[in-house]
Amino acid sequence: MASAVIVDGLSHRYGDRQALREVTFAAGPGEMVGLLGPNGGGKTTLFRILATLLRPTTGDATLLGRSVRRDPHGVRSVLGVVFQRPSLDMKLTVMENLRHHGNLHGLSGRELRGRCEKALEILGLADRSGDRVESLSGGLARRVELAKSVLHRPSILLLDEPNTGLDPNARRDFVDYLDELRKRDGVTVLLTTHFLEEAERCDRVGIMHEGQLVAYDAPGELKKSVGEAVLVISGPNVAPLRVEGPHAHLLASELVERFPGEISSYSWGRPTLDDVFVHLTGRTLKEAEG
């Protein structure tokens, strides 16, 4: 099966700063790919290139065979985009926002109204169509953003930190709807995120660090690369110590006995994607954000 998205050696510089370094990966039709990493890791630069908002310094990307370098207009025709920052007009109603967006894609009349009503119904917004966007909660406004992005029935969705500011329940509902789009319409979804639970639900995860794609695989395979278990030991006078391996938990009691008073807590469990990030970069996602 041909790939829906192919990223081939993308690099980008902002003056002297190298924001992206030779990023290469592919996503198949109907796949959901999560790009996981801290702010400054290169996710948003990659997103802007794929959305044709930024021309790469070197390399290329093709979306359904359309090159971001040679055919940006063609790329936009198959693309739906949800930006990290709201792109809604707060003084307009929900329906007015959708209708104006549909007009930009050449939609009008009965067809546009039908698509707007269908999108609002699916996203649970039918009873809010006449409300001004400024009156909506953050979660509801985010649903309007998604409804707007799928009006023209794109084959590929780019979502830049789509769940920022949403509560856990709203985040789950959002990803559930993405799953429905993929299963029903075969839409390919690429999203940037720093939420581990969101990345866990992706088919494949790309870990971004300092402009590089340091890993790209299914979440389960990435966690296998760390090992069967991770032990984390903390103490008042020592930095947290991490031990990876199938018998890591057996070391905990030995260390507590050998260094009485020096160990205040320890935890043991199967690897998470945060453990994968530590394994690859030496820092947790939270530390990298700091």
C-alpha positions, 0 to 999 in steps of 0.5 A: 500500500502506498504511503499517504505522507512521505517525509524525506530528509527535511531540514530547516534553519532559522538563521544560525539555529538548526530547527530540523535535522534530516527528518525522514518517515512515512505514514500510511492511509488511515494511520494516526501518527503522533509526533512526541516531544518537548517545545523546541524539539522541532515538532511545530517547524515540521508541522508548518512545513507539512502545512505549506506555511514554511519552505524547508531549507533542504529535503521534501515531503509529499502528501498523496503524491503532492510535493510541499516544495513543487505543489503547495496548492495541491497539498492544501487541497487534500489537507485539513489543519487544526492549529495550536492557537485558535483560528476561529473568529470569536465574534461570529457564531459557530455556524458562521465560522464554518460557512466562511471556511467552507466558502474559502474551499469553494463550497456554498449553498445547500451542500455547504449547509448540509456539511456544516450541519453534519459536522456539528451533529457528529461533534455534539455541537448541533444545539450550539450552532447559533452561539458566538464562539466567545461563549463556548468553553475551550473544549467546545471551541476545539470541537468547532476547530475540528469541524471546520477542518473536515468540512472539505473532506480532506484525506489528511489531517494535521493537528498541532497540539490539538488538545492543549487546554482540554480536560482529560475527558475532552481529550479522550472524546477528541481522539475518539472522533479521530478514530471514527474519521480514520475508520469511516473515511480512511483519513490519515492523521498526523498530530504533534503532542506532549501528552503521553496518553494521546501518543499511546493511542497512535499507530506509530509515534515519532520522538522528536529531540533537538530537531531530530527524529530519534525514534519512529515505531509503534508505541509497543515496539518503542517500549520494548526497546527500553526493556521489560521493566524500569526502576526509579530510585529517589533520595534526599541527597541524590538525583533520581537513579533509573535502572532498566532491565527484567530484574531491576525491581530486585535491586531495590531492596538491596539498595535500601539495605545497603544505603539506609536513610539515603533512599526515600522512595522507589517505583518499578513498572513496565516502560512508558513512552516517557521512559523511552524518551529518557532512554533516548535523550537522557531526560524526561519530557518534563525536564526537556520542557524545562 
